[in-house]
Amino acid sequence: MSQEFVFGWHAVDAVLQREPGRLQQVWIQTGREDKRVRSITENLDRLGVKWQVVHRKELDARVAGVHQGIVAQVAPSREWQENDLLEAIAGWDAPFLLILDGVTDPHNLGACLRSADAAGVQAVIVPKDKSASLNPTVRKVACGAAESVPLVRVTNLARFMRALQDAGVWVIGTAGEADATLYQADFRGPVALVMGAEGKGMRRLTREHCDALINIPMRGQVDSLNVSVATGVCLYEALRQRSQ
């Protein structure tokens, strides 16, 4: 059976709450007897999912990363295809999307997914190449958001951006040299926010396919923000506008 691992309490609990059918087996570090452990093990028993108490070294051997004392073996989640998202958009009122162009660091992708979930983003779009995969580290950093926000991998990002525009979605990209600021953009309708790669920003073709470019005003000595921080800043300005 095809499988993958999820670790960290938030990530495992998210699978348990939202997609319990994916759970195959769970390992919990010996010595943990708190309320969180009891809640999860009671739910596992109710679902008939096998779980086992093991020494930390066994968890360390299963995954690379800070597992927090819990690791779950799960069936792979369903991955959205391009057409799945385009069909979903047709039924959404004012779609709110996030496009990440070349975010290759798993921690940054996980943090972006977490912010996207918190801000109400309905799907995150990434290119099939030059992007971090949805691995256990991403899921752990996302704190459950990887189980709630669809991650859509597209073969040709520029072409898919055109398809979004044809569907009535306004595409706003971020670039340091843009004339308009984040606070001058209009995020109230169907919109996709595009964030570029760490250090390099958006690729040329991605930039050329944006309807508008904006920048985040910088008043200090540094000239840029980490992509996950910048994503959070932009998403919450969008949320502010969309909540009015």
N, C-alpha and C positions, 0 to 999 in steps of 0.2 A: 504494500500500500504506500502510495506517495505520502510524504510527511515533511513537516518542518517543526522547528521549535520556537516557542514563545517564552520569554522569561521576564521576571519583574512582577510584583503584585498587581499593579494597575493593568498591565497588559494581559496577564492571565485572567484577571477578574473580568476584563472587557470581553474576552472570548466567552467566558462562562455566562455572562449576562446576555450577550447579543447573538452569539453563534455557538451554543453549547454542543451542537451536533458535531462540531469540528474536533472536540477534545477526544484524545485517544488514551492518554496516560499523563499523570502528574507526579512529580517528585518534589518533596518538601524537605528542607534541611532540618536535621535533628535539633532538638532544643527549642523549637518554636511552638509555643502552646498558648498564644494570645487569641484575642477575640477574632482577629482577621483570619487566622488559620482555621479556627472552629467554623466560621461562616463558610469559608470556601470548601472545607472537607465535607460539611453537611450537605452542601449543594452537589458536590461530586458524588456522594453516596446516593442522593436522591436520583441523580441522573444515571447511576450505574457505571460511572467512570472510575477506572482503577487509579489509586494513588498510593504512594509509598513514602515513608520517612527514610531518608538516607543521609550519609555524612556529606559535608560540604565538598569534599574532594570529588565525589561522584558528580555533583552538579557542575563543578569547575571543569570536569572532563567533557561534559555534554555541550556546553556553550562557552563562547568567548565574550566576556563582558560581566558587568556587575549584575548578577542574577537575583540578588536580594533574598536568596533562600528559597526560590521556587522556580521550577522549569516545567513547561508543559509540552508534550508532543501533540501536534495538531495536524489535521488534514489541511492541505493548502486552501486558502480562501479563493472564492471566485474572483477572477480578474476581469474587470470591465474592458470591453473592446470599444473602439472608436464609435461604431454605430450604436452601441448601448447608450453612450452618453448623448449622442445627437437625438436619439429617440426620447430619452428622458427630458432633455431640454425643452422639447416640444410641449411637454405637459407641465413644466414649471412656470410659476409666475415670477418674472424678473430673476433669472438664474444668476448665481453668484459663484464664480469659478476662480481658481488659482492655477496659473501656469508657471512651472519652475523650469527654466531653461539651463540645463547643465549643472544642477546641484548634485555633486558627486559624493559629498561627505554624508555618511549615514546619520550622524548626529544632527546635522543641519536639516536633512530631510525629515527626520523624526520630529524635530522642533517645529518645522513649518507645518507638518500635519496636525500637531497639537494646537497651534495657533489657528489653523484653518477650521478645525472642529469648533474651537471656542468662539470664533467670529461668525459661524453659521455658513461657511463655505460648503457648497453641495458636492463638489468634486475637485480633485487636484490632478492636473495634467502634466505629464513629463514625457520627454522623448525616450524612445527605446534604447538609444545609445546616449552616452555622456550623461548618465543619471545613476544615482545610487539605487540599488535594488531594495525591494521591501524585505529586508532581512531581519533577524531577531533583534539586532541593535536598534534598527529604525523603530520597530514595534515597541521596544522597551522605552526609548526616549519619547515616543509619541504618547505614552501613558494611556493607551486605549483608543486613541484617535485613528490609528491604522485600521481598526475594526469598524469604525463608524463613518469615515470619509472615504469614498471610492478613490483609488489611485488608478488613473487611466494612462496607459503607455501608448504613445502614438508613433507610427513609423516615420512620418514626415511632419514635424511640428508646424512649419510654415503653412503647409497645405491644410492642416487641421484648423489652424487659426482662420484661414479663409472660410472654411466650412462653418466655423462658429459665427463669423461675421455674416455669412449668408443666412444663418439662423436668427439674426437680429441681435447678436451679442456684441457689445462695444468693447474693444480690446485696448487696455491701457497698460503701457510698458513703463518701467522705471529706468532712468538713465541719468547719470550725474550731470551731463551737459544739457539736459532739457531746459527749456525756457520757463515752462509752467511748473508750479510746485504741487505737491501732493494735495494741499488744501484748496487748490483751484480746480481740481478734477471733479467730475460729477459721477459718483458711484451709485446713483439711486435706481437706475434701470438695470436691464440685463447686462452684466459686465463680467469681464475676465481680467484679472490683474496679472501681469507678467513680471516675474522677478528673474534676474540674471544669475549667472554662476558666481561662485565665490571669487572675488578678485577681478574677473574678466567681464562680468556683466552679460548682457544678452548678446547672442551671436548676431551677425549682420543681417541675415535673412529674417530672423525673429524680429529685430528692431524695425525692419522695413515693412513688416506686416502688421504693425501696431497702428491703431487709429489715432492714438495720442501718446505723447511721452511726458512723463513728469519726473521731478526729482524730490528728494527729501531734504528740506533745508538743514544745513549744517552750520552751527555757530561756533564750534570749538576748533581745536587744532587738527583733529583727525578728519580725513576727507571721505570716509566711507564707513558703513556699518556692516557687521556680520549679516549674511543673507537672511538668517532666521530672525534676527532682531529687526531688520528692515521690513521683512514680511509682516511681522507682528504690528509694527507701526502703521504700515499701509492698510492692513486688514481692519484695524480698529478705527481708522478714519473712515473707511468705507462703511463699517458697521454703524458708526455714529450717524452718517448721512442716511443710511438705509432705515434707521430706527426712527427718524423724524417723521 
